[in-house]
């Protein structure tokens, strides 16, 4: 399975966020999502924890998710239709055995799998039906947005 599709040649402009102010804002937004019941713009939110492929540091990212049965979640590496994949995508590829998620009252280790072919197409139909904005993200870029399935690897560690 490949976790490294080609980068696009066009896409939405996505601001870089690496300075202290953006890190502070990120923490503030994460706390707000938690207080508001793990919701953002009408979407369910989970917190994805990865290990940085370059730094080796723990990274937390708030992402919208879609159910894929009991103890399985689907996320999309969309970056709002940006031309390249998000850093968390490459972090998963570098350390797939060190990925976890946080949901309300639940933290657990997950096994990531990039969906391809028919499985991706079926998941994509469900995603755009639930949140049509994802179809618009895909229109903004010429890269195929990666669809990742996260399956629970073990029991909850609340």
N, C-alpha and C positions, 0 to 999 in steps of 0.2 A: 504494500500500500504506500502510495506517495503522499508526503506531506509537503510537497514543494512544487506546486503548479507555477507556470510562468507568470511573471508580473505583467500587468496590463500596460498599455501605452497611453491610456487616457482614464480619467476618473475624477471624482469630486475632490475638491481641495480639502485636505484634512490638516488642521493645525498640529504642529509638533508640540508635545507636552513633556518636557523633561526638566524644567526649572523648578525651583523651590515653590514659586507661587502656584504653578500647575499641580504640583504634588499636594500642596495644602488644599487646593480646590477639589482635587480628586478624593482626598480623605473626607472632606466635608460632604461631597455628593454621595459617597458611599454610606455615610452615617444617615443622611437624609433618606436614601432608598430603604435602609433598614427600618427607620422609624415609620415610613409610609407603607409598610407591609410588603417590602420587596417588589415594588411596582415603580414603573417609569413610563410616562406617556401611554398609559393603558396596557403596558406589556409587563409580563412577569419577569422578574430579575433574579439572577443567581450571581454569586461571586465566585469567579474562577480563580483558583490559585495555581500558579505555575512557577517553575524555576527558570530564571533568566538564562538564555542560552549563552550570552556573552559574560554576564556578571556573576551568575551562579546564585543570585539573590532571589528571595521569595517575591513574587509579583502577584498582586490581586487586581482583578478586572471585573467590573460590573457588566453583565451581558444579559440581553433578553434571551429567553429560552422557550422551547416548544416541547410538549410532552411526546415521548415515544414509547409509551407503555409504562408499566410499573418500574420504578427505579432506573429510568433512562430518559435522557434529555437531549434535545438537539439545539445546537448553537450554530450561528453563521458568521464566518469571517468576512463581514461586509465592509466595515469601516465606512459606512454610509455611501458606499459606491466608490471608494478611493481606488487609485490605480494599483496599489500594492496591498499585500496581506498585512494584518495587524501583527504587532510583536508577539502577542500571546499565541498566535498560530505557530510561529517558529519556535517559541518556547515549548509548546506541546511536542513538536517534532523532535526537539533536542532531548527532552526528558519526559517521554510519554508515561513512564512509570511513577512520576512524581506530580500527578495532576489531582486536584481535589476541588470540590465545590462546597459552597455554603448556601443553604436554603433556610427558610424560617425554622428555627429550633433544630437544625440538622446540618452536620458537616460530615462529608464522606469522601473517601478516595474513589476516583473514577478511572475507567479505562476508555481512552479516546479512540475513535475510529472515524476516519474520513470516509463519508459515503460516496459511492461512485455508481455510475450506470443507472439501472432501473431503481435501485434503492434510493439514490440521490433524487431522481426525478419524482418519485412518490413523496419523499419528504418535502421537496421543494414545493410541490402542489399544495400540501398541507400548510406550509409556512406562508405562502403568498395568499392563501385563502384566509388564514387567521390574521395576517398583517400585510396588506397590499403594499405597504411602503417598501418591503423587500424587493418587489418586482421593480420598483423605481430605482432602488440602489443598483440592481443588476443592469438596468438601462444606462446608468451613468458610466459604466466601465466596460472594457472589453475583456476583462479577465472573468473566468467562471468563478463565482463566489463559492468558496469551500463550505461544505455542510458537514459538521462534525457531530457524531453521536457520542454521548458520554454515558456509559453504563456503570452502575454501582459496582465497585470491586469488592466491597466488604460491608459490614454492618455500620450503621450510623454511630458516630462518636460525639453525640450531642454535647 
